[in-house]
Amino acid sequence: MINYLKKIQVDWYLIIPGLLLSIFALFTLISFGEISARFIKQSVWVLFGLGLFIYLQKTHIYFLKNRKFILTIYAISIASLLLLFISGHIAKGAQSWIKLGFLSIQPTDPAKLVLIILLAKYFSKRYVEISVFKHVFISGLYAGILGLLVLLQPDFGSAITIFAIWGGIIFISGLSKKQVLFLVTISIIILTLGWNFAFKQYQKDRVINFIHPMRDIRGSGYNQYQAVIAVGSGQILGKGIGYGTQSKLKFLPEYQTDFIFSAFAEEWGFVGVCIVLILFLIMLLRILIIAMNADTNFNALIASGVFIFFGVHVFINIGMNLGIMPITGIPLPFMSYGGSHILIEFIALGIVSNISMGKKNTGIQLNSLKNEFVGFN
């Protein structure tokens, strides 16, 4: 596989961290020396994701700029999110999965990437007109429809990501100070209304437990309390691959998904945690550099959106594992168990790598006035 990759032009600063993070996560699924069914299944998803990454290196991604294509995948995203309310599978308190035989698909994951592509297309033409409030409103409507459908599942963590992607892209596109102040005010109002009328009690408990960690460690605060214990018990070098007692003896719930970072920290220790953080830092900095040096506004906004997407997930997931963020049930990119998000992450990485390797280094920056694309009519 490595020899094959050498024949393809890829951005190694992206794919190497992604692969290493996925491999570390696979090791974390080993339990006391035994390879689990989850290990095998996740290995298949990682290989499939790598295949999609390679495919994106060998093809032109001009189709991503096609208006009909973008509107079609956006409509499909809305339809799949609506389908959840009809035949969605409920797990961990959220109706977020569609069951297809032995497969479970989470439509929320592709919706995030779809939104990035749609907003990049929209603002690649109109960013010089961002001061016109209707563009903020229209783009907010695109994000708001997806965000509301996700919030109603309820999946608060993914809804945060969707609105963060929208807010980040419009900020990069050049909002005025008045518009930023207005949006911050609106966000505070919406959060206040949500807290009083929309949030479930368990969601409120997570926030309250974050403020008061010892409030209910045997009840609603149990997961985060155990996550912090697992991180601390890893000490410098960890307990060894497959020998994390907090996770493998099931003191730490959902160690393979939401709390994969804590499970990894317990087995690999402080040294392993530093390696993971460095890998994420390399990947995120590389994406940011690609965005800043992209040859078109569309490519710059795509890369910026992926940077926000990954950055929000990394910050919130690791934060909640360390007890410095409320628990939101958001996966850690390339590490949390699950096929839907792994595939989307490799696809997003492949698109950014394609942008990186396919462009000529013309030095055009993110705020460049050059724009060769046709926006929505």
BELDA-V656136 format. One record per residue. PHI is phi as a letter, one per 40 degrees, with the letter a starting at -180 (999 if undefined). Layout:
# BELDA-V656136
{{PHI} {PHI}}
This chain:
# BELDA-V656136
{{999} {c} {c} {c} {c} {c} {c} {b} {c} {b} {c} {c} {c} {b} {c} {c} {d} {c} {c} {c} {c} {c} {c} {d} {c} {c} {c} {c} {c} {c} {b} {f} {g} {b} {c} {c} {c} {c} {d} {c} {c} {c} {c} {c} {c} {c} {c} {c} {c} {c} {c} {c} {d} {c} {d} {c} {c} {b} {b} {c} {b} {c} {c} {c} {c} {c} {d} {c} {c} {c} {c} {c} {c} {c} {c} {c} {c} {c} {c} {c} {c} {c} {c} {d} {c} {c} {b} {c} {c} {c} {a} {f} {g} {b} {c} {b} {b} {b} {c} {b} {g} {c} {b} {b} {b} {b} {c} {c} {c} {c} {c} {c} {c} {d} {c} {d} {c} {c} {c} {c} {c} {c} {c} {c} {b} {b} {c} {c} {b} {c} {c} {c} {c} {c} {c} {c} {c} {c} {c} {c} {c} {d} {c} {c} {c} {c} {c} {c} {c} {c} {c} {c} {c} {c} {b} {c} {c} {c} {c} {d} {c} {c} {c} {c} {c} {c} {c} {c} {c} {c} {c} {c} {c} {h} {c} {c} {c} {c} {c} {c} {c} {c} {c} {c} {c} {c} {c} {c} {c} {c} {c} {c} {c} {c} {c} {c} {b} {b} {c} {c} {c} {c} {c} {c} {c} {c} {c} {c} {c} {c} {c} {b} {d} {c} {c} {a} {c} {c} {b} {c} {c} {c} {d} {c} {c} {c} {c} {c} {c} {c} {c} {c} {c} {c} {f} {c} {b} {g} {c} {h} {c} {g} {b} {c} {c} {c} {c} {c} {c} {g} {c} {b} {c} {f} {c} {c} {b} {c} {b} {c} {c} {c} {c} {c} {c} {c} {c} {b} {g} {c} {c} {c} {c} {c} {c} {c} {c} {c} {c} {c} {c} {d} {c} {c} {c} {c} {c} {c} {c} {c} {c} {c} {b} {c} {c} {b} {c} {d} {c} {c} {c} {c} {c} {c} {c} {c} {d} {c} {d} {c} {c} {c} {c} {c} {c} {c} {c} {c} {c} {c} {c} {c} {g} {b} {a} {c} {c} {b} {g} {b} {c} {c} {d} {g} {b} {c} {c} {i} {c} {d} {c} {c} {c} {c} {c} {c} {c} {c} {c} {c} {c} {c} {c} {c} {c} {c} {c} {c} {c} {c} {c} {c} {g} {c} {c} {c} {c} {c} {c} {c} {a} {b} {b} {c} {c} {c} {c}}
